[in-house]
Amino acid sequence: MDPDQRLKHMEKYGVDVQVLSLVPTVLSGVEISEAIPLCQTANDAIAQIARTSRGRFEGIASVPLPSIGEALDELDRAVNELNLHGVQIFSNIHGRPLDSEEFFPFYERVLEHDVPILIHPVDRNGYELIKQHRLNIMLGWPFDTSLAMVSLVQGGVFDRYPSLKILTHHLGAMIPYFMGRVNCESEPAFVHYDAEAGVERPLVQYFKKFYADTAVDGWHPALNLGYSFFGPDQVLFSTDYPFGPEGGELFPRELIRGISELNISEQERQKIFEDNARKLFKLT
């Protein structure tokens, strides 16, 4: 929560600009009547930090879904008045999937503003054992992100809104690893799955439309897999800072090293570290 401490770490690791978003647990389990002022307060605070940072910080909005009217109003205010550069939502909205028609007006307004959507995972509590051993965060969050991605694809959201830009946390979660199974290329029993899903193209083509950040907790093999799946134009540098060991320093250090060691061109590396984010968030 301390911008000065963040700036010290940014200087240490050569980070020029940090894009700030609200920690999702702030809104976890909050009633909509409380979520509305919380989102407004958070957006105001992030916008204030960005305005006074001389270009070192930029901001992402939070909106009080599932209340569509209030969410649209706050999105308008965040983009038009606060100059925030995107909007963060969660992998499920109070247990409802992201392809629910009630959220279509939100996607339409996002397209009007031409800003990206960031999907951050939240708890999925339908399985009692997942509440033990921090399994909800360790495995439940990537699982829920993957469910959200599949819902958006098979629910036809990309067919309905083909220019929607969606950034997924943790490098696409489970999708790159399980794409063979998701796309059913190796499952003869499921060869007609694409047609039955009601989408217009092979599933893999939709999943490659997602953007993905590099927040894989410093695990270098995941960087190789995610990059090979999403490609040079869809991967953005992100670290999960300020969370993690060593007061938040381990993940940035390891991810910078891991990206630097990828067997890719310097031009592609520049896209991950800077160019893709500047383009997606319209940063000068």
KAHUTA-V389710 format. One record per residue. N is the residue number from 1. RES is the residue in one letter. SS is DSSP state (H for helix, E for strand, - for the rest). PHI is phi in radians with two decimals (none if undefined). BURIAL is b if it has 24 or more other ideal C-beta (glycine too) atoms within 12 Angstrom, else e. Layout:
n = {N | N}
res = {RES | RES}
ss = {SS | SS}
phi = {PHI | PHI}
burial = {BURIAL | BURIAL}
//
This chain:
n = {1 | 2 | 3 | 4 | 5 | 6 | 7 | 8 | 9 | 10 | 11 | 12 | 13 | 14 | 15 | 16 | 17 | 18 | 19 | 20 | 21 | 22 | 23 | 24 | 25 | 26 | 27 | 28 | 29 | 30 | 31 | 32 | 33 | 34 | 35 | 36 | 37 | 38 | 39 | 40 | 41 | 42 | 43 | 44 | 45 | 46 | 47 | 48 | 49 | 50 | 51 | 52 | 53 | 54 | 55 | 56 | 57 | 58 | 59 | 60 | 61 | 62 | 63 | 64 | 65 | 66 | 67 | 68 | 69 | 70 | 71 | 72 | 73 | 74 | 75 | 76 | 77 | 78 | 79 | 80 | 81 | 82 | 83 | 84 | 85 | 86 | 87 | 88 | 89 | 90 | 91 | 92 | 93 | 94 | 95 | 96 | 97 | 98 | 99 | 100 | 101 | 102 | 103 | 104 | 105 | 106 | 107 | 108 | 109 | 110 | 111 | 112 | 113 | 114 | 115 | 116 | 117 | 118 | 119 | 120 | 121 | 122 | 123 | 124 | 125 | 126 | 127 | 128 | 129 | 130 | 131 | 132 | 133 | 134 | 135 | 136 | 137 | 138 | 139 | 140 | 141 | 142 | 143 | 144 | 145 | 146 | 147 | 148 | 149 | 150 | 151 | 152 | 153 | 154 | 155 | 156 | 157 | 158 | 159 | 160 | 161 | 162 | 163 | 164 | 165 | 166 | 167 | 168 | 169 | 170 | 171 | 172 | 173 | 174 | 175 | 176 | 177 | 178 | 179 | 180 | 181 | 182 | 183 | 184 | 185 | 186 | 187 | 188 | 189 | 190 | 191 | 192 | 193 | 194 | 195 | 196 | 197 | 198 | 199 | 200 | 201 | 202 | 203 | 204 | 205 | 206 | 207 | 208 | 209 | 210 | 211 | 212 | 213 | 214 | 215 | 216 | 217 | 218 | 219 | 220 | 221 | 222 | 223 | 224 | 225 | 226 | 227 | 228 | 229 | 230 | 231 | 232 | 233 | 234 | 235 | 236 | 237 | 238 | 239 | 240 | 241 | 242 | 243 | 244 | 245 | 246 | 247 | 248 | 249 | 250 | 251 | 252 | 253 | 254 | 255 | 256 | 257 | 258 | 259 | 260 | 261 | 262 | 263 | 264 | 265 | 266 | 267 | 268 | 269 | 270 | 271 | 272 | 273 | 274 | 275 | 276 | 277 | 278 | 279 | 280 | 281 | 282 | 283 | 284}
res = {M | D | P | D | Q | R | L | K | H | M | E | K | Y | G | V | D | V | Q | V | L | S | L | V | P | T | V | L | S | G | V | E | I | S | E | A | I | P | L | C | Q | T | A | N | D | A | I | A | Q | I | A | R | T | S | R | G | R | F | E | G | I | A | S | V | P | L | P | S | I | G | E | A | L | D | E | L | D | R | A | V | N | E | L | N | L | H | G | V | Q | I | F | S | N | I | H | G | R | P | L | D | S | E | E | F | F | P | F | Y | E | R | V | L | E | H | D | V | P | I | L | I | H | P | V | D | R | N | G | Y | E | L | I | K | Q | H | R | L | N | I | M | L | G | W | P | F | D | T | S | L | A | M | V | S | L | V | Q | G | G | V | F | D | R | Y | P | S | L | K | I | L | T | H | H | L | G | A | M | I | P | Y | F | M | G | R | V | N | C | E | S | E | P | A | F | V | H | Y | D | A | E | A | G | V | E | R | P | L | V | Q | Y | F | K | K | F | Y | A | D | T | A | V | D | G | W | H | P | A | L | N | L | G | Y | S | F | F | G | P | D | Q | V | L | F | S | T | D | Y | P | F | G | P | E | G | G | E | L | F | P | R | E | L | I | R | G | I | S | E | L | N | I | S | E | Q | E | R | Q | K | I | F | E | D | N | A | R | K | L | F | K | L | T}
ss = {- | - | H | H | H | H | H | H | H | H | H | H | H | - | - | - | - | E | E | E | - | - | - | H | H | H | H | - | - | - | - | H | H | H | H | H | H | H | H | H | H | H | H | H | H | H | H | H | H | H | H | - | - | - | - | - | E | E | E | - | E | E | - | - | - | - | - | H | H | H | H | H | H | H | H | H | H | H | H | H | - | - | - | - | - | E | E | E | E | E | - | - | E | - | - | E | - | - | - | - | H | H | H | H | H | H | H | H | H | H | H | H | H | - | - | E | E | E | E | E | - | - | - | - | - | - | - | H | H | H | H | - | - | - | H | H | H | H | H | H | H | H | H | H | H | H | H | H | H | H | H | H | H | H | - | - | H | H | H | H | - | - | - | - | - | E | E | E | - | - | - | - | - | - | H | H | H | H | H | H | H | H | - | - | - | - | - | H | H | H | - | - | H | H | H | H | H | - | - | - | - | - | H | H | H | H | H | - | - | - | E | E | E | - | - | - | - | - | - | H | H | H | H | H | H | H | H | H | H | H | - | - | - | - | E | E | - | - | - | - | - | - | - | - | - | H | H | H | H | H | H | H | H | H | H | H | H | H | H | H | H | - | - | - | - | H | H | H | H | H | H | H | H | H | H | H | H | H | H | H | H | - | - | -}
phi = {none | -1.81 | -1.02 | -1.11 | -1.15 | -1.06 | -1.08 | -1.07 | -1.22 | -1.07 | -1.08 | -1.09 | -1.87 | 1.26 | -1.67 | -1.44 | -2.37 | -2.12 | -1.69 | -1.71 | -2.43 | -1.29 | -1.09 | -1.12 | -1.15 | -1.04 | -1.73 | -1.15 | 1.28 | -1.48 | -1.15 | -1.06 | -1.10 | -1.54 | -1.15 | -1.07 | -1.18 | -1.10 | -1.09 | -1.07 | -1.10 | -1.10 | -1.14 | -1.07 | -1.16 | -1.12 | -1.10 | -1.14 | -1.06 | -1.12 | -1.11 | -1.73 | -1.69 | 0.99 | 1.51 | -1.46 | -2.19 | -2.24 | -2.25 | -2.10 | -1.48 | -2.02 | -2.29 | -1.49 | -1.16 | -1.62 | -1.41 | -1.06 | -1.01 | -1.15 | -1.14 | -1.15 | -1.08 | -1.24 | -1.09 | -1.00 | -1.14 | -1.12 | -1.43 | -1.36 | -1.80 | -1.72 | 1.04 | -1.45 | -1.90 | 3.06 | -2.45 | -1.73 | -2.21 | -1.95 | -1.18 | -2.52 | -1.88 | 0.93 | 1.53 | -1.66 | -1.27 | -1.31 | -1.61 | -1.13 | -1.07 | -1.10 | -1.64 | -1.06 | -1.04 | -1.15 | -1.08 | -1.13 | -1.22 | -1.03 | -1.15 | -1.06 | -1.45 | 0.96 | -2.10 | -1.43 | -1.78 | -1.77 | -1.78 | -1.95 | -1.24 | -2.36 | -1.11 | -2.17 | -1.83 | -1.27 | -2.01 | -1.02 | -1.17 | -1.22 | -1.40 | -1.67 | 0.98 | 1.02 | -1.13 | -1.07 | -1.35 | -1.13 | -2.09 | -1.15 | -1.14 | -1.05 | -1.08 | -1.22 | -1.06 | -1.11 | -1.05 | -1.10 | -1.11 | -1.12 | -1.08 | -1.12 | -1.27 | -1.31 | -1.38 | 1.38 | -1.15 | -1.24 | -1.19 | -1.31 | -2.24 | -1.13 | -1.67 | -1.13 | -1.94 | -2.21 | -1.81 | -1.78 | -1.34 | 1.06 | 0.97 | 1.38 | 0.96 | -1.54 | -1.09 | -1.03 | -1.21 | -1.82 | -1.06 | -1.04 | -1.32 | -1.05 | -1.41 | 1.13 | -1.22 | -1.86 | -2.10 | -0.96 | -1.20 | -1.96 | -1.09 | -1.71 | -1.07 | -1.02 | -1.09 | -1.19 | -1.26 | 1.43 | -1.72 | -1.61 | -2.38 | -0.99 | -1.01 | -1.02 | -1.15 | -1.26 | -1.13 | -1.30 | -1.35 | -1.17 | -1.56 | -2.52 | -1.69 | -1.62 | -1.31 | -2.02 | 1.00 | 1.37 | -1.48 | -1.07 | -1.01 | -1.16 | -1.07 | -1.07 | -1.14 | -1.10 | -1.16 | -1.12 | -1.46 | -1.48 | 1.49 | -1.20 | -1.70 | -2.09 | -1.88 | -2.14 | -1.16 | -2.74 | -2.28 | 1.29 | -1.02 | -1.69 | -1.45 | 1.78 | -1.15 | 1.03 | 1.10 | 1.61 | -1.50 | -1.09 | -1.10 | -1.02 | -1.07 | -1.23 | -1.25 | -1.07 | -1.13 | -1.11 | -1.17 | -1.13 | -1.64 | -1.05 | -1.44 | -2.38 | -1.31 | -1.12 | -1.13 | -1.18 | -1.11 | -1.09 | -1.09 | -1.12 | -1.24 | -2.58 | -1.08 | -1.11 | -1.17 | -1.05 | -1.22 | -1.13 | -1.64 | 0.98 | -1.71 | -1.42}
burial = {e | e | b | e | e | b | e | e | b | b | e | e | b | e | b | e | b | b | b | b | b | b | e | b | e | e | b | b | e | b | e | e | e | e | b | b | e | b | b | b | e | b | b | b | b | b | b | e | b | b | e | e | e | e | e | b | b | b | b | b | b | b | b | b | b | b | b | b | e | b | b | b | b | b | b | b | b | b | b | e | e | b | b | b | b | b | b | b | b | b | b | b | b | b | e | e | b | b | b | b | e | e | b | e | e | b | b | e | b | b | e | e | b | e | b | b | b | b | b | b | b | b | b | b | e | e | e | e | e | e | e | e | e | e | e | b | b | e | b | b | b | b | b | b | b | b | b | b | b | b | b | b | b | b | b | b | b | b | e | e | b | e | e | b | b | b | b | b | b | b | b | b | b | b | b | b | b | b | b | e | e | b | b | e | e | e | e | e | e | e | e | e | e | e | e | e | b | e | b | e | e | e | b | b | e | b | b | b | b | b | b | b | b | b | b | b | b | b | e | e | e | b | b | e | b | b | b | b | b | b | e | b | e | b | b | b | b | b | b | b | b | b | e | e | e | e | e | b | b | b | b | b | b | b | b | b | e | b | b | e | e | b | e | e | e | e | e | b | b | e | b | b | b | b | e | b | b | e | e | b | b | e | b | e}
//
